[in-house]
Amino acid sequence: MMDDHTTHSSHPGIAKRLKRAEGHLRSVIAMIDAGRPCAEIAQQLHAVEMAVLQAKRALIHDHIDHCLTGGPSHDMAEIKALTRFL
């Protein structure tokens, strides 16, 4: 298995997605503070949730594609461990 601290080519894109989600989340907090309608807040929270979910999936898929090299039994155990996060 590769070093867990290895940066992959997908990591900058994942970080960019998470930074965008962070900005959206700050906007949601501002919406709450401003007393915006709950439906609007829920819609924006859903967008934040989907952005984080997509970033998580991209990270896990990248890990599966590039880091699983410990042999069939090791790789299968790690894949099973990762699936609980999907």
C-alpha positions in Angstrom: 0.0 0.0 0.0 1.2 3.5 -0.7 2.0 6.0 2.0 -1.2 7.5 3.4 0.3 11.0 3.1 0.8 10.8 -0.7 -0.8 13.6 -2.7 -2.6 12.4 -5.8 -3.5 14.3 -8.9 -7.1 14.3 -7.8 -6.4 15.9 -4.4 -6.3 19.6 -5.6 -9.7 19.1 -7.3 -11.1 17.5 -4.2 -9.8 20.4 -2.1 -11.3 22.9 -4.5 -14.7 21.2 -4.2 -14.5 21.2 -0.4 -13.5 24.9 -0.3 -16.5 25.7 -2.5 -18.7 23.7 -0.1 -17.2 25.6 2.8 -18.2 28.8 1.2 -21.7 27.6 0.6 -21.9 26.4 4.2 -20.9 29.9 5.4 -23.7 31.3 3.2 -26.2 28.9 4.8 -25.1 30.1 8.2 -25.7 33.7 7.0 -29.1 32.7 5.7 -30.0 31.3 9.1 -28.8 34.4 10.9 -30.8 36.6 8.4 -34.0 34.6 9.0 -34.3 33.3 5.5 -37.1 30.8 4.8 -36.5 27.3 5.9 -37.1 25.9 2.4 -34.3 28.1 1.0 -32.0 27.1 3.8 -32.8 23.4 3.3 -32.1 23.7 -0.4 -28.7 25.2 0.2 -27.8 22.6 2.9 -28.7 19.9 0.4 -26.2 21.5 -2.1 -23.5 21.5 0.6 -24.3 17.9 1.5 -24.0 16.8 -2.2 -20.7 18.7 -2.7 -19.2 17.0 0.3 -20.6 13.6 -0.8 -19.1 14.0 -4.2 -15.7 15.0 -2.8 -15.7 12.0 -0.5 -16.6 9.6 -3.3 -13.9 11.1 -5.5 -11.3 10.6 -2.7 -12.3 7.0 -2.1 -12.4 6.1 -5.8 -9.0 7.7 -6.3 -7.7 5.7 -3.3 -9.1 2.5 -4.8 -7.6 3.3 -8.2 -4.1 4.3 -7.0 -3.4 3.0 -3.6 -4.5 -0.6 -3.3 -1.4 -2.6 -4.1 -1.1 -4.9 -1.1 -2.3 -8.0 -2.8 -5.8 -9.5 -3.3 -6.7 -10.3 0.3 -5.3 -7.0 1.6 -7.0 -5.0 -1.1 -10.4 -6.7 -0.5 -10.2 -6.0 3.2 -9.4 -2.4 2.5 -12.2 -2.0 -0.1 -14.7 -3.5 2.4 -13.5 -1.0 5.0 -13.8 1.9 2.6 -17.4 0.9 1.5 -18.8 1.9 4.9 -18.0 5.5 3.9 -19.9 5.4 0.6 
